[in-house]
Amino acid sequence: MGELSSTSALSAVSAICAPTLESVDPTLLRAAAELALPGAVGGDVGANLGLFSFASAGLAGASGQVFAIEPDTYLVGCCAVLRA
């Protein structure tokens, strides 16, 4: 697979995330809301594009931590673009 450019990753993520993250996987976001309380520490093994990771991190807030683990370097690049 070719090198991931920031532009192509951002376009792909925008297409997936539009119009809202909830429209992509509402069940996953409900699970994050149940598990990631303010101040929580957790992990997302097999983070893929990071939907659960980012949702959990937002819910855990500044006092919490979420560790996203993804072995596929292409998907890690997508997560890095989303995080920026």
C-alpha positions, 0 to 999 in steps of 0.5 A: 500500500502506498504512503498515506498523505495528510490530504488523502487521509483527511478526505477519507476521514471527512467522507466517513465522519460526515455529517456526524460521528454518531451516524457512523456507528451509534452503537459504538458511541453509546458503548463509549458513553457507558464506559468512559466516565470523566477521569477514566483510564482505558484502552482501545486495542485494534483502534482502527480509525479511532472512533471509539478512542476519540469518543472515549477520550472526549468523555474521559476529559482532561483528567482521563486517558485513553490509549489507542493501539493499532498495528496497521500503520496506514490506520495509525496515520489516519488516527494521527490526521484526526488527532491534529 
